[in-house]
Amino acid sequence: MKKQLGNRTAQWCFLIVLACGASWISQALLPYGYDNQPAPSNTSLKADSSPLSSMIVKPAALASRSFKGVPDFQQFQLDLSKANGLSLGLQPEARPTMANVNEPTGQPPAPPSLPAKPIEKPAPRPLSNRIVEYHMNVELDAQGKLLTGTSSVTWKNPGKLPVQELYFHLYPNAFNSPKTTFMRESGGRLRDDKSTSNNIGGMDISSIKTLEGEELLSRIEYVQPDDGNKDDRTLIKVKLPKAVNPGDNVTLDSVFSVKLPAVFARMGYADDFVMAGQWFPKIAVYEPAGSRGRTSEGWNLHQYHGNSEFYADFGIYDVRIKVPSSYIVAATGFPIKPPADDGKTKTYAFYSDDVHDFAWAASPNFIYYEEPYATPNLPGVKIKLYLDPKHEQLKNRYMTAAKKALARYSQWYGSYPYATLSIVIPPENGNGAGGMEYPTLITGWGAGNTQPDLELERVIVHEIGHQYWYGMVASNEFEEAWLDEGFTSYTEDKLMELEYGVKPNLTIESSYITDPEALKQNSWSYKGHGKYAENVYTRAKLVLESIESQIGSEMMDRVMRSYFQKWKFRHPTTADFQAVLENTTKTSWDEFFKQYVYSGLMVDYSVTGIKSKKVVRDGQTVFENTVHIQKQGGTYHNIPIRFHFADGSQIDKVWDGIDGDVQFKLTHTAQLDWVAIDPQHTIILENKRINSFMKTNVDTRLTARWNLGVVKLMETLFSWVAW
């Protein structure tokens, strides 16, 4: 998310003037020809030192019991036989988007749609191993900013051992005190959105019973497996009266309420806008032996942290949402019947299968548009826009971005299998809910700017990318966030370059990496949100770009598609991606992953010295030039080096990059003028290019100090505008 000082145009003009001026002065120290020559040929250069070489659960109906605080819903029996998706019941009826409004000029339209009639019905066969099934009722108290709900969740034991207790995430409790783990780690902010001092939210469970009616409230225990923080109540253990045997099911009925915080971190309210994400007691994941590399089966248990997102099993969600009559609701999945409106409240009924979460948003101000869309690789999807009024004139830009993303991702990786995709645009003061992904539902940035730049499109294509890597592949974001955020950032860049002509400057982005850490680690192990984002978004993307630079874009496309096709709906790990990469390329990537994935290395080859000595050989004056190069980071093979001489000639060579400290000797009729490692900036993971160039006859201390000052100035300027 962008950080802003004020008017964006003014920011960038200020930045460009200073950066160009600094670059011009620093480039004055560099000779002509440093980076404007053809790339080095692949010629081996030897150093003097000889470098080292299915489950479909039956609906569990809630017994007709009365609890205090239970929403007043009439008895409901799920019937999907007539579900057709044409039943949102919005007034006025949903309208298709029309002409281009405020769209950046010169951009090609989305691929044209084939005749499309998306079928909003349950999947004819399971796409995933459906471990859970939720039947939930929830009512919004718009004035009190309160949700009251019931949940009947059925869980299947996927392991080979009896399970005596269940664990549930109570994510809203992250906001019930400044002492929670989330608030301590985040400082009460996410990106640029910050909580206020009296902003409190939380979840209360007033009943949790078995189907036989046994109350289990006394069996609840709050647990803190990550940090032992007794003030954190985001994870509970529920001891069962009897164990759940392998392959068997258990159903628990609960009654709960949620006090919504003012939104700054995904869920909450902004005036009469509500974003209900992670709003219900959500069962944790029980992993069988062999799943995600586990040697023994057990629960995957983590609290809600400042950096971490989520991880859950696939299943079925059947949800009814009661709101004031003036409200419109966007939700995961599709409506199974028209909303029931009694003049005061309106009840929506949504259904979704083969998803691992359910989110919804509500507002009386939404302006709703929809369009069916299909391509040869996309059977048919209904794209639904829920716009803040301030962005109604931008509806075509949102719709076009969604079409482009769905068309390309379906072409590149595999078909988007769901019948709907809902896009929610929060109000300006609801930006804390923006830029977030949920199954079949995403949010854009808050509607603050009436003439936004391409960040409007970028966030949409990014969040739709999450539908693949978070939604379907469904990695564990607690422990391996890079498999979602890094892959999505990589995918986003490909789409933005192809469809909008915006090519990432990987050299600049690599220079942002000032504190690299291992990609495979718990999200909260990073030193703050900035370092988390630096690694799991940017560095992770650069790792994928580096792989592509070595194997070629066509092979990389095969790798990414193979990975998606093999692991969709299966919760893979880093090792699983590495295995797909190695199987596809028929090459070992063990060294690369050890350095750049499992460790926090970047590439850093530096020129540390040049000596040039004039000698007479066979009656001819020549120069013995000695260049000292050190490896100060990870190993990267095929390092291009350019040796430029005082007479204007140059030699381009490629070194294997293995040894850590080498000297190269070149005898030439002219003195060596300068040396540059990777002058074309082809090594994507090189993040300290300031030390990869040296002139023979310039005071290296002065040069280094000046260039370092320029680099630090530019880094500071860029950090004001973006991370």
C-alpha positions in Angstrom: 0.0 0.0 0.0 1.3 3.5 -0.9 2.4 5.9 1.8 1.4 9.5 0.9 2.8 12.9 1.9 0.2 14.8 0.0 -0.6 15.3 -3.7 0.8 12.3 -5.5 1.9 14.3 -8.6 3.7 16.8 -6.5 5.4 14.0 -4.6 6.7 12.3 -7.7 7.8 15.6 -9.3 9.8 16.4 -6.2 11.3 12.9 -6.1 12.2 12.9 -9.8 13.9 16.2 -9.7 16.0 15.3 -6.7 16.7 11.8 -7.9 17.7 12.9 -11.4 20.0 15.6 -10.0 21.7 13.1 -7.7 22.0 10.6 -10.4 23.5 13.2 -12.8 26.2 14.1 -10.3 27.0 10.6 -9.4 27.1 9.5 -13.1 29.6 12.3 -13.7 32.1 10.0 -11.8 31.3 7.1 -14.2 32.9 6.8 -17.6 31.1 6.6 -20.9 30.2 3.0 -21.8 29.6 1.6 -18.3 26.2 0.2 -19.1 25.4 1.1 -22.8 27.2 -1.8 -24.4 25.8 -5.1 -25.4 25.6 -7.8 -22.8 28.7 -9.9 -22.3 29.0 -13.1 -24.3 29.0 -16.3 -22.4 32.8 -16.7 -22.3 34.4 -18.5 -19.4 36.9 -16.4 -17.4 39.3 -18.2 -15.0 40.5 -16.4 -11.9 44.1 -16.6 -10.9 43.2 -18.5 -7.7 41.3 -21.3 -9.6 37.7 -20.8 -8.2 36.1 -23.8 -6.5 34.2 -25.6 -8.5 -14.0 -36.4 -0.2 -16.2 -35.5 2.2 -19.7 -34.0 1.6 -21.2 -33.5 5.1 -24.9 -33.7 5.5 -26.4 -30.4 6.7 -26.4 -30.3 10.5 -29.7 -28.5 11.4 -29.6 -26.3 14.5 -31.9 -27.6 17.1 -34.7 -25.3 18.0 -33.2 -24.0 21.2 -33.4 -20.4 22.5 -30.3 -18.6 23.6 -29.9 -15.1 24.9 -28.5 -12.9 22.1 -29.5 -15.3 19.3 -30.6 -13.5 16.1 -34.4 -13.8 15.6 -34.3 -16.0 12.5 -37.2 -18.1 11.4 -36.5 -21.9 11.1 -34.5 -22.5 8.0 -34.0 -25.6 5.9 -31.3 -25.4 3.2 -32.7 -26.1 -0.2 -30.4 -25.5 -3.1 -32.4 -27.3 -5.8 -33.7 -24.0 -7.2 -30.6 -21.9 -6.6 -30.0 -19.9 -9.8 -28.0 -16.9 -8.6 -30.4 -14.5 -10.2 -31.8 -13.5 -6.8 -29.8 -10.8 -5.1 -33.0 -8.8 -5.0 -31.2 -5.5 -5.3 -33.1 -2.3 -6.0 -32.6 -1.0 -8.5 -31.6 -4.1 -10.4 -28.0 -4.7 -11.1 -26.8 -2.8 -14.2 -24.1 -3.7 -16.6 -21.1 -1.4 -16.9 -21.2 0.9 -19.9 -18.8 3.4 -21.4 -15.2 4.0 -20.4 -15.0 6.7 -17.7 -11.8 8.1 -16.3 -9.9 5.1 -17.7 -6.2 5.7 -18.5 -5.9 6.3 -22.2 -4.1 4.0 -24.6 -4.9 0.8 -22.7 -6.3 -2.2 -24.6 -9.7 -3.5 -23.5 -10.2 -6.8 -21.8 -10.5 -9.9 -24.0 -14.1 -9.9 -25.4 -16.5 -12.1 -23.5 -18.0 -15.3 -25.0 -21.7 -15.9 -24.4 -21.8 -16.4 -20.7 -24.4 -17.7 -18.3 -22.7 -18.4 -15.0 -24.4 -21.2 -13.1 -24.6 -20.2 -9.5 -25.3 -23.6 -8.0 -23.3 -26.0 -5.8 -20.4 -27.7 -7.5 -21.5 -31.0 -9.1 -18.5 -32.7 -7.5 -16.1 -31.6 -4.8 -13.0 -29.8 -5.9 -11.3 -30.1 -2.5 -11.2 -32.4 0.5 -14.1 -30.8 2.4 -13.1 -31.1 6.1 -15.6 -28.5 7.5 -19.2 -27.5 6.9 -20.6 -24.3 8.5 -24.3 -23.3 8.8 -24.4 -19.8 10.2 -26.9 -17.0 11.0 -25.7 -13.5 11.7 -27.5 -10.2 12.4 -26.0 -6.8 12.2 -26.9 -4.2 14.7 -26.0 -1.2 12.6 -26.3 1.3 15.4 -24.5 -0.7 18.1 -21.8 -1.9 15.6 -22.5 -5.4 16.9 -22.9 -8.8 15.2 -24.9 -11.6 16.9 -24.8 -15.1 15.4 -25.2 -18.8 15.6 -22.9 -21.4 14.1 -23.3 -25.1 13.5 -20.0 -26.5 12.4 -19.3 -30.1 11.4 -15.7 -31.2 11.4 -14.2 -34.4 10.0 -11.2 -36.0 11.5 -8.7 -36.4 8.6 -6.1 -38.1 10.6 -5.4 -41.7 11.8 -5.7 -41.0 15.6 -8.7 -40.1 17.8 -9.0 -36.4 18.5 -10.1 -35.3 22.0 -10.2 -31.5 21.6 -11.0 -28.9 18.9 -9.4 -25.5 18.5 -11.0 -22.4 17.3 -9.6 -19.0 16.1 -11.4 -16.0 17.7 -9.8 -13.4 15.5 -11.9 -10.4 16.6 -10.4 -10.7 20.1 -7.2 -9.2 18.6 -8.9 -5.9 19.1 -10.2 -6.2 22.7 -7.1 -4.8 24.4 -3.9 -3.0 23.7 -2.2 -6.0 25.3 -3.2 -8.6 22.7 -0.4 -10.1 20.7 -1.7 -8.4 17.5 -1.9 -5.0 19.1 1.5 -5.3 20.8 3.2 -6.4 17.6 1.4 -4.0 15.2 1.4 -1.0 17.5 -2.3 -0.7 16.6 -1.8 -0.1 12.9 -1.7 -2.0 9.6 -0.1 -0.3 6.6 -1.0 3.4 6.9 -4.2 2.8 8.8 -4.1 3.3 12.6 -6.4 2.5 15.5 -7.6 5.1 17.9 -7.0 4.8 21.7 -10.5 3.8 22.6 -11.1 1.5 19.6 -12.2 -1.8 21.1 -13.6 -4.9 19.4 -13.9 -8.5 20.4 -15.9 -11.8 20.3 -17.9 -13.4 23.1 -19.1 -17.0 23.0 -22.2 -17.5 25.1 -22.9 -21.1 24.3 -21.2 -24.0 22.6 -23.0 -27.3 22.7 -22.8 -30.8 21.2 -25.7 -32.1 19.1 -26.8 -34.0 22.1 -27.2 -30.7 24.0 -24.2 -30.9 26.3 -22.9 -27.4 27.1 -19.1 -27.1 26.7 -18.5 -23.5 27.9 -16.8 -24.8 31.0 -14.4 -26.8 28.9 -13.1 -23.8 26.9 -9.5 -22.8 27.6 -7.7 -19.8 26.0 -4.3 -20.9 24.7 -1.2 -18.9 23.5 1.1 -21.4 21.8 3.3 -18.8 20.2 4.2 -16.3 22.9 2.5 -17.3 26.1 0.7 -13.9 26.3 -2.1 -14.4 28.7 -3.8 -11.2 27.5 -4.2 -12.8 24.1 -7.6 -14.6 23.6 -7.5 -15.3 19.9 -7.3 -19.1 20.1 -9.3 -21.5 22.3 -9.2 -25.2 23.0 -12.5 -27.0 23.5 -12.3 -30.4 25.2 -14.9 -32.8 23.8 -16.9 -35.2 25.9 -15.7 -38.0 23.7 -13.0 -38.4 21.1 -13.6 -38.1 17.4 -12.3 -41.2 15.7 -10.5 -41.1 12.3 -12.9 -40.4 9.5 -15.7 -39.6 11.9 -17.5 -36.2 12.3 -18.4 -34.0 15.2 -20.9 -31.1 15.2 -20.8 -28.2 17.6 -23.5 -25.5 17.8 -22.4 -22.1 19.2 -23.9 -18.7 19.9 -21.6 -15.7 19.7 -21.4 -12.0 19.4 -18.8 -9.7 17.9 -18.2 -6.0 18.8 -16.9 -4.5 15.7 -13.9 -2.1 16.0 -13.5 1.0 13.8 -11.8 -0.6 10.8 -8.0 -0.2 10.5 -7.0 -3.9 10.1 -9.2 -5.7 7.7 -12.4 -6.1 9.8 -14.7 -3.5 11.3 -16.9 -0.5 10.5 -16.5 3.0 9.0 -19.7 5.0 9.6 -22.4 2.7 8.1 -20.0 0.5 6.1 -19.2 -2.9 7.6 -16.5 -5.3 6.6 -17.0 -8.7 8.3 -13.8 -10.6 7.8 -12.7 -13.4 10.2 -16.0 -12.7 12.1 -17.0 -16.2 13.3 -15.4 -18.9 15.5 -13.2 -20.5 13.0 -11.9 -24.0 13.5 -8.2 -24.5 13.2 -6.5 -27.0 10.9 -5.7 -30.6 12.0 -2.9 -31.9 9.7 -2.4 -35.6 9.1 1.1 -37.1 9.1 2.7 -36.3 5.7 0.7 -33.1 5.3 3.0 -30.1 4.7 6.0 -32.2 5.7 4.6 -33.2 9.1 6.1 -36.4 10.6 3.2 -36.8 13.1 -0.3 -35.6 12.9 -1.6 -32.8 15.0 -3.2 -29.3 15.1 -1.6 -26.3 13.4 -2.0 -23.7 16.1 -1.1 -20.0 16.1 -2.5 -16.8 17.6 -3.4 -13.8 15.5 -0.2 -11.8 15.0 0.6 -8.3 13.7 2.0 -9.7 10.5 0.2 -13.0 10.0 -2.8 -13.7 7.9 -4.7 -17.0 7.8 -4.9 -20.8 7.2 -7.9 -23.0 7.2 -9.4 -26.2 5.7 -11.7 -26.3 2.7 -15.4 -26.9 3.1 -19.0 -25.7 2.7 -20.5 -22.5 3.9 -24.2 -21.8 4.2 -24.8 -18.4 5.7 -27.8 -16.1 6.4 -27.1 -12.4 7.0 -29.7 -10.1 8.5 -29.2 -6.4 8.0 -31.3 -3.2 8.0 -33.6 -3.1 4.9 -31.6 -0.2 3.4 -28.4 -2.3 3.3 -26.9 -4.2 0.4 -24.7 -7.2 1.2 -21.7 -8.5 -0.7 -20.5 -12.0 0.4 -18.4 -15.0 -0.5 -20.3 -17.3 -2.8 -23.7 -16.7 -4.3 -27.2 -16.0 -3.2 -29.5 -19.1 -3.1 -32.8 -17.1 -2.9 -34.0 -13.5 -3.0 -33.5 -11.6 0.3 -36.5 -11.6 2.6 -37.5 -8.1 3.5 -40.0 -7.3 6.3 -39.7 -3.6 5.9 -37.3 -3.2 8.7 -34.7 -5.9 8.1 -33.5 -7.8 5.1 -32.1 -11.4 5.3 -29.7 -12.6 2.6 -28.8 -16.3 2.1 -25.4 -17.2 0.6 -23.8 -20.5 -0.2 -20.2 -21.4 -1.2 -18.3 -24.7 -1.5 -14.7 -25.6 -1.9 -13.6 -22.5 0.0 -11.7 -22.0 3.3 -13.3 -18.8 4.6 -16.4 -16.7 4.3 -16.5 -12.9 4.4 -19.1 -10.3 3.8 -19.5 -6.5 3.6 -22.6 -4.4 4.0 -23.5 -0.8 3.4 -26.7 1.2 2.5 -24.5 3.2 0.1 -23.3 0.5 -2.3 -23.9 1.0 -5.9 -24.2 -2.4 -7.5 -23.2 -3.5 -11.0 -22.7 -6.9 -12.5 -21.6 -8.5 -15.7 -21.2 -12.1 -16.8 -17.9 -12.9 -18.4 -16.4 -15.9 -20.2 -13.3 -16.7 -22.3 -12.1 -19.9 -23.8 -10.2 -20.6 -20.6 -12.9 -19.2 -18.3 -16.2 -21.1 -18.5 -18.3 -18.3 -17.0 -18.2 -16.0 -14.0 -20.5 -13.2 -12.8 -18.4 -10.2 -11.8 -20.1 -8.1 -9.2 -19.1 -4.6 -8.2 -20.2 -3.0 -4.9 -19.0 0.6 -5.3 -18.7 3.5 -3.0 -20.7 6.3 -4.6 -17.6 8.4 -4.9 -16.2 5.8 -7.4 -19.3 5.1 -9.5 -17.8 6.8 -12.5 -14.9 4.4 -12.3 -17.0 1.3 -12.7 -15.6 0.4 -16.1 -12.0 0.6 -14.9 -12.8 -1.8 -12.1 -14.7 -4.2 -14.4 -12.0 -4.1 -17.1 -9.2 -4.8 -14.6 -11.2 -7.8 -13.2 -11.8 -9.2 -16.7 -8.2 -8.9 -17.7 -7.0 -10.6 -14.5 -9.5 -13.4 -14.7 -8.9 -14.0 -18.4 -5.1 -14.0 -18.1 -4.8 -16.0 -14.9 -7.2 -18.6 -16.2 -5.1 -18.8 -19.4 -1.8 -19.0 -17.5 -2.6 -21.2 -14.6 -6.0 -22.8 -14.9 -9.7 -21.9 -14.9 -11.2 -19.8 -12.1 -13.7 -22.4 -11.0 -16.3 -20.3 -9.1 -19.4 -18.7 -10.5 -18.9 -15.3 -8.9 -16.3 -12.7 -8.1 -17.4 -9.8 -5.9 -15.4 -6.6 -5.7 -16.1 -4.3 -2.7 -14.9 -0.6 -2.7 -14.9 0.8 0.8 -15.5 4.4 1.6 -12.5 6.6 2.0 -12.5 6.3 5.8 -12.8 2.5 5.4 -9.5 2.1 3.7 -8.4 -0.2 6.5 -10.7 -2.8 5.0 -9.2 -2.2 1.5 -6.6 -4.3 -0.4 -7.7 -7.6 1.1 -8.6 -11.0 -0.3 -11.3 -13.6 0.7 -12.6 -16.5 -1.3 -14.5 -15.1 -4.3 -14.5 -11.6 -2.7 -11.9 -8.9 -2.7 -11.7 -5.3 -1.6 -10.0 -2.4 -3.5 -8.6 0.7 -1.8 -10.9 3.1 -0.1 -12.6 5.6 -2.4 -10.5 8.6 -1.5 -9.3 9.8 -4.9 -11.8 10.5 -7.6 -9.1 10.3 -10.3 -6.8 7.5 -9.1 -3.8 6.4 -11.0 -3.1 2.8 -12.0 -3.0 1.8 -8.3 -6.8 1.3 -8.8 -6.1 -1.5 -11.3 -3.0 -2.8 -9.6 -4.8 -3.6 -6.3 -7.6 -5.3 -8.2 -5.4 -7.6 -10.2 -3.3 -8.3 -7.1 -6.3 -9.4 -5.0 -7.6 -11.5 -7.9 -4.2 -13.1 -8.0 -4.8 -14.1 -4.4 -7.8 -16.1 -5.6 -5.3 -18.5 -7.0 -2.4 -18.6 -4.5 -4.3 -17.8 -1.3 -7.8 -19.0 -2.4 -7.2 -22.3 -4.3 -3.5 -23.3 -3.6 -4.2 -22.2 0.0 -0.7 -22.1 1.6 -0.2 -21.7 5.3 0.1 -17.9 5.6 1.1 -18.2 9.3 4.3 -20.1 8.4 5.0 -19.6 4.7 3.4 -16.3 3.7 5.8 -15.9 0.7 4.0 -18.7 -1.1 1.0 -16.4 -1.3 2.2 -12.8 -1.2 5.3 -13.4 -3.2 3.6 -15.4 -5.8 0.7 -12.9 -6.1 3.1 -10.0 -6.4 5.0 -11.9 -9.2 1.7 -12.6 -10.9 0.5 -9.0 -10.5 3.6 -7.7 -12.2 3.2 -10.0 -15.2 -0.4 -8.8 -15.7 0.4 -5.1 -15.2 3.2 -5.3 -17.7 1.2 -7.2 -20.3 -2.1 -5.4 -20.0 -1.1 -1.9 -18.8 2.5 -1.6 -20.1 3.8 -1.0 -16.5 7.1 -2.9 -16.3 8.6 -3.2 -12.8 12.1 -1.8 -12.2 13.6 -4.8 -10.6 17.0 -3.1 -10.1 15.4 -0.4 -8.0 13.2 -2.9 -6.1 16.2 -5.0 -5.3 18.0 -2.0 -3.9 15.0 -1.7 -1.4 16.1 -4.9 0.2 18.1 -3.7 3.1 17.3 -6.4 5.7 16.8 -9.7 3.9 15.6 -12.6 5.9 14.7 -16.2 5.2 11.4 -16.5 3.3 10.3 -19.7 5.0 9.7 -18.6 8.6 6.7 -17.6 10.8 5.3 -14.3 9.7 5.7 -12.8 13.2 9.4 -13.6 13.2 10.1 -10.6 10.9 11.2 -7.4 12.6 8.0 -5.4 12.1 5.6 -5.0 9.3 8.1 -3.2 7.1 10.6 -6.1 7.1 7.8 -8.5 6.7 6.6 -6.7 3.6 10.1 -6.2 2.3 10.7 -10.0 2.3 7.4 -11.8 1.7 6.2 -9.4 -1.0 9.3 -7.8 -2.6 12.2 -10.2 -2.0 9.9 -13.2 -2.6 8.9 -11.8 -5.9 12.5 -11.1 -6.8 13.4 -14.7 -6.0 10.8 -15.9 -8.5 12.0 -13.3 -11.1 15.5 -14.6 -10.6 14.4 -18.1 -11.3 12.7 -16.9 -14.4 15.8 -15.0 -15.6 17.8 -18.3 -15.4 15.3 -20.7 -17.0 13.5 -18.3 -19.4 9.9 -17.1 -19.3 8.4 -20.0 -21.3 9.9 -22.6 -18.8 8.8 -20.4 -15.9 5.2 -20.3 -17.2 5.3 -24.1 -17.2 6.6 -24.2 -13.7 3.9 -21.9 -12.3 1.1 -23.7 -14.1 2.4 -27.1 -13.1 2.6 -25.9 -9.5 -0.9 -24.6 -9.5 -2.4 -27.6 -11.2 -0.7 -30.1 -8.9 -1.3 -28.3 -5.6 -4.6 -26.4 -6.0 -6.9 -27.2 -3.0 -4.0 -29.0 -1.2 -2.1 -26.6 1.0 1.5 -27.0 -0.4 4.8 -26.0 1.2 8.0 -24.4 0.0 9.5 -27.9 -0.5 6.6 -28.8 -2.8 7.2 -25.7 -5.0 10.9 -26.6 -5.1 10.0 -30.2 -6.2 7.8 -28.9 -9.0 10.6 -26.5 -10.1 13.2 -29.3 -10.2 10.9 -31.8 -11.9 10.0 -29.3 -14.6 13.5 -28.0 -15.3 15.3 -31.3 -14.6 17.8 -29.4 -12.5 18.6 -29.3 -8.8 17.8 -26.0 -7.2 19.0 -27.0 -3.7 21.8 -24.5 -3.6 19.6 -21.7 -4.7 16.9 -22.4 -2.2 19.3 -22.9 0.7 20.7 -19.4 0.1 17.8 -17.3 -1.1 14.7 -19.0 0.3 15.7 -20.9 3.5 18.3 -18.2 4.3 18.2 -14.5 3.9 21.0 -14.0 1.4 21.1 -11.6 -1.6 23.7 -11.5 -4.3 26.6 -9.1 -3.6 29.8 -9.3 -5.7 32.1 -6.3 -5.2 35.2 -4.9 -6.9 37.5 -4.3 -3.9 40.7 -3.2 -5.7 42.5 -2.5 -9.0 46.2 -2.4 -9.5 47.8 -1.4 -12.8 51.5 -1.7 -13.4 53.4 -0.6 -16.5 56.0 -3.1 -17.7 58.1 -3.8 -20.8 57.8 -7.2 -22.4 59.7 -8.1 -25.5 60.4 -4.5 -26.1 56.8 -3.5 -25.9 55.2 -1.4 -23.1 52.2 -3.2 -21.6 50.1 -2.9 -18.5 49.6 -5.7 -16.0 46.2 -5.1 -14.6 45.0 -6.9 -11.5 41.4 -6.8 -10.3 40.4 -8.0 -6.9 36.7 -9.2 -6.5 35.0 -10.6 -3.4 31.7 -12.4 -3.0 29.9 -10.9 0.0 26.6 -12.5 -0.4 25.1 -15.6 -2.0 26.5 -17.5 -4.9 25.2 -16.7 -8.4 26.6 -18.5 -11.4 27.5 -16.8 -14.7 28.6 -13.4 -13.5 29.1 -10.9 -16.3 32.2 -8.6 -15.9 33.2 -5.8 -18.1 36.9 -4.6 -18.2 37.2 -1.3 -19.9 40.7 0.1 -21.0 42.0 3.6 -21.4 42.2 3.2 -25.2 38.5 2.6 -25.4 38.7 -1.1 -25.9 36.9 -3.5 -23.5 36.7 -7.2 -22.7 33.4 -8.8 -21.6 33.7 -12.1 -19.8 31.5 -14.4 -17.7 32.8 -15.8 -14.4 31.3 -18.8 -12.6 31.0 -16.7 -9.3 31.9 -19.6 -7.0 35.0 -18.5 -5.2 34.7 -15.9 -2.4 37.9 -14.0 -3.0 39.6 -13.9 -6.3 42.1 -11.9 -8.4 41.9 -11.5 -12.2 45.0 -10.6 -14.1 44.8 -9.0 -17.6 47.8 -7.9 -19.6 46.9 -5.2 -22.2 48.5 -2.5 -24.2 46.5 0.1 -22.4 45.9 0.7 -18.7 42.7 -0.7 -17.3 40.3 2.2 -16.9 37.4 0.7 -15.0 35.7 -2.6 -14.1 31.9 -3.3 -13.8 30.3 -6.4 -12.5 26.9 -7.1 -14.2 26.9 -3.8 -16.2 23.5 -4.6 -17.7 21.9 -5.3 -14.3 20.8 -8.8 -15.3 21.4 -10.3 -11.8 18.0 -9.6 -10.2 19.0 -10.4 -6.6 22.0 -8.1 -6.5 21.0 -5.4 -4.1 24.3 -3.5 -3.5 25.4 -2.3 -6.9 27.3 0.6 -5.4 30.3 -1.7 -4.8 30.2 -3.5 -8.2 32.0 -0.7 -10.1 35.5 0.8 -9.7 37.7 3.2 -11.7 41.4 2.7 -11.6 42.5 6.3 -11.1 39.7 7.7 -8.9 40.0 7.9 -5.1 37.8 4.9 -4.3 37.0 6.2 -0.8 35.6 9.5 -2.3 33.7 7.7 -5.0 32.2 5.2 -2.6 31.2 7.8 -0.1 29.6 10.0 -2.7 27.7 7.2 -4.4 26.6 5.8 -1.0 25.2 9.2 -0.1 23.3 9.4 -3.3 21.9 5.9 -2.8 20.8 6.6 0.7 19.2 9.8 -0.4 17.2 8.1 -3.1 16.2 5.2 -0.8 14.9 7.8 1.7 12.9 9.6 -1.0 11.4 6.5 -2.4 10.5 5.3 1.0 8.3 8.4 1.5 6.2 7.4 -1.5 6.0 3.6 -1.4 7.2 0.5 0.3 
